[in-house]
Amino acid sequence: MKKQTTSNRLKQIMSDRNLRQVDILEMCKPYCNKYDIKLGRNDLSQYVTGKVEPGQKSLPFWEWHLM
C-alpha cells in the first residue's frame, strides 16, 4: 500500500477542487480561530512543498475540514 504524505494529499485536494493555497487559508480561517490552530501562508506553503508535516494538534483539523 502506497503511503500518502500530507503534501501529496494537499496537492490532490487542491487539484480536484480547483483551489489555491489562499482559498484553503480562507476556508480554514473560522476553524483556526475557533480551535486555536495557527495556520499562516508560510505554514501552508511548507505543508504543500513537503518541507514540514503538520503537528499532532492540527492533524485532526486537516482530516476533518479538508476531506
N, C-alpha and C positions, 0 to 999 in steps of 0.2 A: 504494500500500500504506500503510495506516494505521500510524503508529509507536506502539508500546506504551511507556508510561512505567512506571517501577518502581512508582509509586503506583497506576496503573490495574491493573497485574498483581497487586500485593499485595491490592488490594481484591477483585479477581476470585477469587483463590485463597481468600481469607477467606470470601467468599460461597459459593463452590462447596463448600467443605469444612466450612462452618459453624464457622469458627474465629474466636476473638477474638485481639487482639494478645497478650494474656498467654499464650494457647495456643501461639502461634508462638514466643514467647520460651522457653517450657518445652521445646518440641520442639528448638530450636536450641542450648540451653544446653550439652549434651555436646560438640557440634561446635565451638562457640565456644571452649570450653576447650581442646579438642584442637588446633585450628588457630590459637589465639591471636588470635581476632577479637572485638573489643569490640562488644557489642550490648546496649544498655540500653533501658529503656522510652522514654526521650526520643528515642533514635536511631530506633527502630522507628516511633514516632508521627510523626516528621518524614518518614520514608520514605513512610508511608501518606498523609500530607497533601500530599506533593509538595514540601515546603519544601527538602528535601535529597535528593540522589541518593547511593546507596552508592558508596564509593570503589572503586578498581580492585582492591584486595586482597580485598574482600568480594564482588565481583560473581560470581565462580565459585562461591562458597559459596551464595549465594542461588539461583543456577541449579540447582545440584546437589541442594540439600536441600528446595527447595520446588516443584520442577516435577514 
